[in-house]
Amino acid sequence: MVSDAADGPDGRPDPNDEADTHAASADATGPAVVDRWTALDRGWQALALGLGIVAAHLVGQAL
C-alpha cells in the first residue's frame, strides 16, 4: 500500500486532517462511501456483504 502524508500510523486517513474533512463533506454520496467501505476491516466487509445477500434473498422470497 502506498503511504500518503495525510495517513495516520495505521494507514488510514488522519481524521484531524482538515483537507480530508472538507473534501468528504463536499461530496457526501460518492467517494466518501467508498472511503468508508475501504476503511472497514475485511471481516466487517464480509459480514455486511453477507447480510446484504441474505436480505436480498429474503426480499426475493417474499415477492
HELIX and SHEET records of a PDB file:
HELIX    1   1 GLU A   18  ALA A   26  1                                   9    
HELIX    2   2 PRO A   31  ALA A   39  1                                   9    
HELIX    3   3 ARG A   42  ALA A   62  1                                  21    
END                                                                             
